[in-house]
Amino acid sequence: MTSRPEHLPERLALISDVQAAEFLSSGLLEGSDDVPSIALNKVADPLTDDDGRLELRRVRDLIDDALNKFRAERPTAADAWLAPRLHETLRLTRREAAEKGLWTYLALGVAPDYVVWRHLPEPKADGSRVRVARDKFVGPHYKQSFARLWWAAELFRDGSDYRPVVVACGNQDMLNSALRLDVIDHRPTAQALVRLLERGTVRTGREVNALTPAVNAAAATLMYDVVAPDVEPDGEALRDWIAGAASALPSPRNVLPEGPEEERVPDDVVQGLVTHFEELFAEVPVRGRTYE
């Protein structure tokens, strides 16, 4: 199995898709080869800014703890634990998180062993080879191994509260479907979807995959930001949270961390959307559901 890189620099870096292609060997994707970390770091673009958020060790230590904690469990169980802690450790702005090269470097230069462990499919009964999908290393934000977790934490957190993130990431269908939706950037919509999971209104993959596109399609005519207005974003709270990264302790392992002290989504607004989504879900076709 792919192992932890032996040679890790002090700072995070960026690597382009073109540069990454050289290291995405069949052996790596099959979990039998390591990434030649010295060669990779020669072509990577190091982030030299004196910023505590860019210390590689903090991220690698977190990933080591995730591997130790979930090694004996199903790899999918790690998502709900790692997503909020990765988000709190990196403390990125959305503009910074849109830098694809950072996530590619995290996957190839910092933790290829985690990507292989988390995403390598179960062996086939006929003994044929299985591989990690390339997009877990270099894919879009809703597929790439670490980008998907960061964005899930960013979009599903309720101000400083990461509990909704745990619920959303605990359902693989919600995690995989919701990040593709344009409407998920609307905070009340994200919180309403979490409440439907908590209530058990939607449970199975079929139900989630029927609801989420219906919610997205309905947004074109209903205009959720008008009927379910959110509070204005608090840029100062985010800046203060980011500024505190250099002096922050490592993200707590046994309790949830806290995000920026932004105002929570208004509860009455969320409840109004929950009611609407319940009505919407009652009308959408779900394969295998019995209708009276």
C-alpha positions, -999 to +999 in steps of 0.1 A: +000+000+000+012+035-007+031+049+022+036+083+039+060+105+020+095+104+035+106+138+025+082+166+035+091+203+033+080+228+060+055+246+039+026+237+016+029+242-021+011+243-054+013+219-083-004+221-116-024+193-133+003+191-160+030+186-134+009+162-114+003+140-144+040+128-143+034+113-108+000+097-113+014+064-123-006+032-125+012+019-095+002+048-074-035+045-085-034+008-077-019+015-043+014-003-049+038+026-055+048+057-036+051+092-049+088+102-054+085+131-030+119+147-037+112+148-074+077+162-069+089+190-046+114+200-071+087+209-096+061+222-070+057+259-064+063+264-026+042+288-007+069+309+010+047+335+027+052+337+064+017+324+072+010+299+100-017+284+079+008+271+054+027+249+078+026+214+063+031+196+095-002+207+110-021+192+081+000+160+079-004+154+117-042+158+113-042+133+085-021+108+104-046+110+133-075+104+108-057+073+095-050+060+130-085+066+141-103+050+112-079+025+098-100-004+111-133+011+100-148+017+066-128+046+050-160+066+043-164+070+081-134+093+081-151+120+060-174+134+088-145+135+112-119+150+089-140+176+070-145+201+099-110+197+112-094+202+078-114+233+074-105+247+108-068+238+103-063+254+070-086+285+076-088+295+039-109+321+023-131+308-006-108+326-030-078+307-016-097+274-016-105+279-053-067+274-060-068+239-075-030+235-072-032+235-034-055+205-033-035+186-058-004+192-038-021+180-006-031+148-024+002+141-041+028+158-020+014+156+015-009+126+018-011+103-012-013+074+013-046+088+027-061+093-008-053+057-017-066+043+016-098+064+014-107+059-023-092+026-034-122+004-043-127-030-027-109-059-045-130-075-073-141-111-069-123-121-101-090-107-088-087-080-115-069-048-105-087-019-090-075+017-090-082+050-073-100+074-097-076+101-110-100+128-101-094+120-064-060+135-069-066+162-096-104+164-100-129+193-095-137+205-060-167+181-057-146+150-064-110+157-053-102+140-020-095+170+002-112+198-017-146+180-014-141+178+024-131+215+028-160+227+006-185+205+024-173+220+057-175+255+043-210+252+028-227+231+055-213+248+086-237+271+105-215+300+115-190+285+139-210+253+143-196+223+124-223+199+136-243+202+104-211+193+085-209+160+104-245+152+094-240+160+058-206+142+055-221+112+072-243+106+042-221+099+011-250+106-013-256+140+002-219+148+002-214+137-034-247+152-047-249+185-029-215+199-038-225+198-074-255+221-069-253+258-076-280+264-049-259+248-021-241+282-017-273+295-002-268+288+035-305+283+044-308+257+017-278+238+030-291+238+065-326+227+054-311+197+036-293+188+068-325+189+088-342+166+063-314+141+070-317+146+108-354+140+107-351+109+085-372+125+058-346+114+034-323+085+042-314+063+013-292+072-016-322+070-039-341+095-018-312+119-016-304+117-053-341+123-061-344+153-038-312+173-045-317+179-082-354+188-076-343+214-050-318+228-075-342+229-103-369+246-082-345+274-073-347+287-109-383+298-103-387+301-065-355+322-059-346+309-025-325+339-016-357+360-019-382+337-001-356+325+024-332+355+030-300+349+048-281+374+071-254+395+055-220+378+056-196+390+083-162+395+067-146+408+099-154+375+118-137+355+090-107+378+089-103+375+127-105+337+126-079+336+098-056+360+117-058+337+147-044+307+128-008+313+137-014+311+174-042+285+173-037+251+189-041+220+167-076+213+158-092+193+186-094+155+180-121+145+204-146+174+202-156+195+172-135+226+165-152+260+161-153+280+129-154+318+124-179+336+147-203+344+119-240+348+126-260+316+123-287+310+097-321+323+109-340+293+123-374+304+109-360+308+075-345+273+076-378+258+089-397+275+060-375+258+035-377+224+053-415+225+049-412+234+012-386+207+006-408+181+023-436+190+000-413+189-030-399+156-020-434+141-017-439+148-054-406+137-069-403+101-082-381+079-061-372+045-076-387+018-053-409+041-033-445+030-030-471+057-036-506+055-021 
